[in-house]
Amino acid sequence: MSIKLPKAIEAYFAADRDGGPEDVAASFTEDGIVKDKGKAHKGRDAVRAWMADESQQYSYTVEPFLIAIENGKTLVTAHAVGDFPGSPIDLRFFFVLAGDKVAELEITV
């Protein structure tokens, strides 16, 4: 199923799929934040380091299939498959956008 994502969110998922840590970090604002696995990573350098660590640890694919607004945030639910514990799983990505960039992303189960 293909869904229409806002430009900033599409850029994030495209960078995660086809790019690398630098591309993922570039999809965020300068002071953007990622909250994942109980930790917060603030700023592009921290986001880049987070993505570099994730991509070294695991191989995975993420396919968004649902979009909604929840508590003022854009919620994208995506099917994730890879060599990480618990795979496959549906993850929830809560985005706060600032123009064509991601200001905040929280990833939950």
Order of alpha helices (4+ residues) and beta strands (2+ residues): alpha-alpha-beta-beta-alpha-beta-beta-beta-beta
